[in-house]
Amino acid sequence: MPTRARRRIAVLGAGAWGTALAIQAARAGNAVGLWARDPARAAAMAAARENATYMKGAPLSPAVEITADPAAALAEALFVLVCVPAQFLRPVLAGLPPSAAPLVLCAKGVERGTLRFPLEVVAELFPGRGAAVLSGPNFAHEVAKGLPAAAVLASHDVGLRQVAGDLLGTAGFRIYGGDDPMGVQVGGAAKNVISIAAGAVIGAGLGENARAALVTRGLAELSRLTVALGGRAETASGLSGLGDLLLTTTGPGSRNTSLGMELARGASLETALATRAGVAEGVETAPAIVARAAEAGVELPICAAVADLLAGQISVGEAMGRLLARPRRDE
């Protein structure tokens, strides 16, 4: 175990999740370098000792150093929690100063254009660099408050997942190790898309029976894609699959579910997105994950319906009709 003087963790991205993880890392006894892209916001956070935009009311301890200088955030870090949205991951990582610190990817999505998952982006940019993915059923504001939560930290590097889990975890934030990073990434990406569909079901007044059926069939889609991409089916039943899917499709704080509800109630996508501060990752991920699945020969009817809905090609009613009209078969 590293000595306390060397226990420093960097966090890239000062949105809700980055701020919550910075608070959690400090709670676990670490010094933290929290990088915010905007210098003015970094200065405001440092002065107020809170993130008034994304996590108002959650104090940042003196152990958290807020900076707009990535080199300062990365200095002496044992590992880096990368908390920027999936679509901004590549440019942010490419612009970092040289560092050998392992990267723990906390974004959930698929990069449009390349159809790459976060760890695949890292492998392209930094071949051979230590990397892991952190995922699970976690609302940022609850983690910031210290409410009980669990997550999975997955990597093929046993040492990295052990050290990162030991330094970030506490009694109230239980971290499980995992050796199926692809399965964990598929779960994190697909659940955001399925959550938009679940929100649309509720927003359209179709009832809880319909939502439960859709979420269950969405889990089947998630599992099929996991296996096709080299992951394990049982990962889909764990924290990063079923656990995250349950939270995101039923929790009132879910950005993706609330977006689906707004769309079903008649809001345009542009209007729905303009009224929220955080990123609804499912919007960009939907067409990307459908395309990636097609490359693997996997059909994702729910995700495909969401992609067409977001593209304005079908209405919520047409999307539901299309799903209900699919040929009946054994489960």
C-alpha positions in Angstrom: 0.0 0.0 0.0 1.5 3.4 -0.9 2.3 5.8 2.0 -0.2 8.5 2.7 2.3 11.2 1.3 2.1 9.5 -2.1 -1.6 8.8 -2.1 -2.8 11.2 -4.8 -5.5 10.6 -7.4 -6.2 12.8 -10.4 -9.8 13.4 -11.6 -10.3 14.7 -15.2 -13.6 16.4 -15.6 -15.5 18.6 -13.1 -19.0 17.6 -14.0 -21.4 15.9 -11.6 -19.6 12.5 -11.7 -16.1 13.9 -11.7 -17.0 16.1 -8.7 -18.6 13.2 -6.9 -15.6 10.9 -7.4 -13.2 13.7 -6.3 -15.3 13.9 -3.1 -15.2 10.1 -2.7 -11.5 9.9 -3.3 -10.8 12.5 -0.7 -13.2 10.7 1.7 -11.1 7.6 1.2 -8.0 9.5 2.5 -6.4 10.6 -0.8 -5.1 13.9 -2.0 -7.0 14.8 -5.2 -6.2 16.9 -8.2 -9.5 17.8 -9.9 -9.2 19.2 -13.4 -11.9 21.6 -14.8 -11.6 22.6 -18.4 -12.8 26.2 -17.9 -10.3 28.3 -15.8 -13.1 30.6 -14.6 -15.1 27.7 -13.3 -12.1 26.1 -11.7 -11.4 29.4 -9.9 -15.0 29.7 -8.8 -15.0 26.1 -7.4 -11.7 26.7 -5.6 -13.1 29.9 -4.0 -16.5 28.4 -3.0 -15.3 24.9 -2.3 -18.2 23.5 -4.1 -19.4 22.9 -7.7 -22.4 25.2 -7.8 -23.2 24.2 -11.4 -23.3 20.4 -11.1 -23.2 19.5 -7.4 -24.5 22.4 -5.3 -24.4 21.8 -1.6 -21.7 19.2 -1.7 -18.6 20.6 -0.1 -15.2 19.9 -1.5 -12.7 19.1 1.2 -9.3 20.8 1.5 -7.7 17.6 0.2 -9.2 18.4 -3.3 -7.1 20.8 -5.4 -9.2 22.3 -8.2 -7.2 23.4 -11.3 -7.5 24.2 -15.0 -4.0 23.0 -15.6 -4.0 19.2 -16.5 -0.3 18.9 -15.6 -1.0 20.1 -12.1 -3.9 17.7 -11.7 -1.8 14.8 -12.9 1.3 15.6 -10.8 2.3 12.5 -8.8 -1.1 10.8 -9.3 -1.1 7.0 -8.8 -3.9 6.8 -11.3 -6.4 9.0 -13.2 -10.1 8.9 -13.0 -11.3 10.1 -16.4 -14.8 11.6 -16.1 -15.3 13.4 -19.3 -18.3 12.4 -21.6 -17.5 9.6 -24.1 -17.7 11.9 -27.1 -15.0 14.2 -25.7 -12.8 11.5 -24.4 -10.4 11.3 -27.3 -9.6 15.0 -27.7 -9.2 15.4 -23.9 -6.8 12.4 -23.6 -4.9 13.5 -26.7 -4.3 16.9 -25.2 -2.8 15.7 -21.9 0.8 16.2 -21.0 2.9 13.0 -20.9 2.2 10.7 -18.0 2.5 7.0 -17.3 -0.3 7.0 -14.6 -2.9 4.3 -15.4 -6.3 5.6 -16.6 -9.6 4.5 -15.0 -12.4 5.3 -17.5 -15.6 6.5 -16.0 -17.5 7.5 -19.2 -20.3 5.3 -20.4 -20.8 5.4 -24.2 -19.6 4.6 -27.7 -17.6 7.1 -29.7 -19.5 8.1 -32.8 -17.6 7.8 -36.0 -15.1 5.2 -34.8 -17.7 3.1 -32.9 -15.1 2.6 -30.2 -15.7 2.0 -26.5 -13.6 4.1 -24.0 -10.9 1.5 -23.4 -10.5 1.0 -27.1 -9.9 4.7 -27.5 -7.2 4.5 -24.8 -5.6 1.6 -26.5 -5.4 3.5 -29.8 -3.9 6.6 -28.2 -1.7 5.0 -25.6 -0.8 1.4 -26.6 0.3 -0.6 -23.6 -0.8 1.9 -21.0 -2.6 0.6 -17.9 -6.3 1.1 -18.1 -9.5 0.1 -16.3 -13.2 1.0 -16.4 -15.4 2.0 -13.4 -19.1 1.5 -13.8 -22.2 0.6 -11.8 -25.5 1.8 -10.5 -24.3 5.2 -9.1 -26.1 8.5 -9.1 -23.4 11.2 -8.6 -25.3 13.2 -6.0 -25.8 10.1 -3.8 -22.1 9.2 -4.0 -21.2 12.8 -3.1 -23.4 12.6 0.0 -21.7 9.4 1.1 -24.9 7.2 0.7 -24.2 3.5 0.3 -23.3 2.4 -3.2 -21.3 -0.2 -5.1 -19.4 -0.2 -8.4 -17.3 -2.6 -10.4 -13.7 -1.7 -11.5 -12.8 -3.9 -14.4 -9.4 -4.5 -16.0 -7.3 -7.3 -17.3 -4.6 -5.8 -15.1 -5.1 -7.5 -11.7 -2.7 -5.1 -9.9 -4.4 -2.0 -11.2 -7.9 -3.0 -10.3 -6.6 -4.0 -6.8 -4.8 -0.8 -6.1 -7.4 1.5 -7.6 -10.2 -0.4 -5.7 -8.3 -0.2 -2.4 -7.6 3.5 -2.7 -11.0 4.7 -4.0 -13.3 2.4 -2.0 -14.7 2.9 1.5 -17.2 1.1 3.6 -20.0 3.2 2.0 -18.6 2.9 -1.6 -17.9 -0.8 -2.2 -15.9 -1.6 -5.2 -15.8 -5.0 -6.8 -13.1 -6.1 -9.1 -13.9 -7.5 -12.5 -11.9 -9.1 -15.4 -14.5 -8.5 -18.1 -14.0 -4.8 -19.1 -15.8 -5.2 -22.5 -18.9 -6.6 -20.8 -18.8 -3.7 -18.2 -18.5 -1.1 -21.0 -21.3 -2.6 -23.0 -23.6 -2.5 -20.0 -22.7 1.1 -19.2 -23.3 2.2 -22.8 -26.5 0.2 -23.6 -28.3 1.1 -20.4 -28.4 4.8 -21.3 -30.1 4.1 -24.6 -32.6 1.6 -23.1 -33.3 4.2 -20.4 -34.4 6.7 -23.0 -36.9 4.1 -24.2 -38.1 3.4 -20.7 -38.6 7.1 -20.1 -40.6 7.4 -23.3 -42.9 4.5 -22.2 -43.7 6.3 -18.9 -44.0 9.7 -20.6 -46.4 8.3 -23.1 -48.6 6.8 -20.3 -48.1 3.2 -21.4 -47.7 2.0 -17.8 -45.4 0.1 -15.5 -46.1 -3.3 -17.2 -44.7 -1.9 -20.5 -41.7 -0.4 -18.8 -40.8 -3.7 -17.0 -41.2 -5.7 -20.3 -39.0 -3.2 -22.2 -36.3 -3.1 -19.6 -36.2 -6.9 -19.5 -35.9 -7.2 -23.2 -33.4 -4.4 -23.2 -31.3 -6.5 -20.8 -31.4 -9.3 -23.4 -30.1 -7.0 -26.0 -27.3 -5.9 -23.7 -26.4 -9.5 -23.0 -26.3 -10.5 -26.7 -24.0 -7.7 -27.6 -21.7 -8.4 -24.6 -21.2 -12.0 -25.7 -20.7 -11.0 -29.4 -18.0 -8.6 -28.5 -16.1 -11.1 -26.3 -17.6 -10.4 -22.9 -19.4 -12.8 -20.7 -23.2 -13.1 -20.3 -23.0 -13.1 -16.5 -21.5 -9.6 -16.6 -24.9 -8.4 -17.9 -26.5 -9.6 -14.7 -24.1 -7.7 -12.5 -23.6 -4.2 -11.2 -22.6 -2.7 -14.6 -25.5 -4.4 -16.4 -28.7 -5.2 -14.6 -27.8 -3.0 -11.6 -27.1 0.1 -13.6 -30.1 -0.6 -15.9 -32.5 -0.8 -12.9 -31.2 2.4 -11.4 -31.2 4.4 -14.6 -34.6 3.2 -15.9 -36.5 3.7 -12.6 -34.6 6.5 -10.7 -36.1 10.0 -11.0 -32.6 11.5 -11.2 -31.7 9.7 -14.5 -30.9 12.2 -17.3 -31.6 9.7 -20.0 -35.0 8.5 -18.6 -36.2 12.1 -18.1 -35.1 12.9 -21.6 -37.3 10.0 -22.9 -40.2 11.2 -20.8 -39.9 14.7 -22.3 -39.8 13.4 -25.9 -42.9 11.3 -25.3 -44.7 14.4 -24.0 -44.1 16.3 -27.1 -40.8 18.1 -26.6 -38.3 18.3 -29.4 -34.9 16.8 -28.9 -33.3 20.2 -29.1 -35.7 21.7 -26.5 -35.2 18.7 -24.2 -31.4 18.9 -24.4 -31.3 22.7 -24.0 -33.1 22.6 -20.6 -30.5 20.3 -18.9 -27.0 21.0 -17.5 -25.6 17.5 -17.7 -25.0 15.2 -20.7 -27.5 12.5 -21.7 -25.0 10.0 -23.0 -27.6 7.9 -24.6 -28.3 10.5 -27.3 -24.9 10.1 -29.0 -24.5 6.5 -28.0 -27.7 5.2 -29.6 -26.7 5.3 -33.3 -23.2 4.3 -32.5 -24.0 1.2 -30.5 -26.5 0.1 -33.1 -23.9 0.4 -35.8 -21.3 -1.4 -33.6 -23.8 -4.2 -33.0 -24.5 -4.5 -36.8 -20.8 -5.0 -37.4 -20.9 -7.9 -34.9 -24.1 -9.3 -36.5 -26.3 -8.5 -33.5 -29.8 -7.0 -33.7 -30.8 -4.4 -31.1 -34.4 -3.6 -31.8 -35.0 -1.4 -28.8 -31.7 0.6 -29.3 -32.5 0.9 -33.0 -35.9 2.3 -32.3 -34.4 4.9 -29.9 -31.8 5.9 -32.5 -34.5 6.4 -35.1 -36.6 8.4 -32.6 -33.7 10.7 -31.7 -33.0 11.2 -35.4 -36.6 12.3 -35.9 -37.4 9.4 -38.3 -40.2 8.0 -36.1 -42.5 9.1 -33.3 -42.8 7.5 -29.9 -46.0 5.9 -30.9 -44.4 4.5 -34.1 -41.4 3.2 -32.1 -43.7 1.4 -29.7 -45.8 0.0 -32.6 -42.7 -1.2 -34.4 -41.5 -3.1 -31.3 -44.9 -4.6 -30.6 -45.2 -5.8 -34.2 -42.1 -7.9 -34.1 -42.6 -11.6 -34.8 -43.5 -13.6 -31.7 -41.0 -16.2 -30.6 -39.8 -18.1 -27.5 -38.0 -16.0 -25.0 
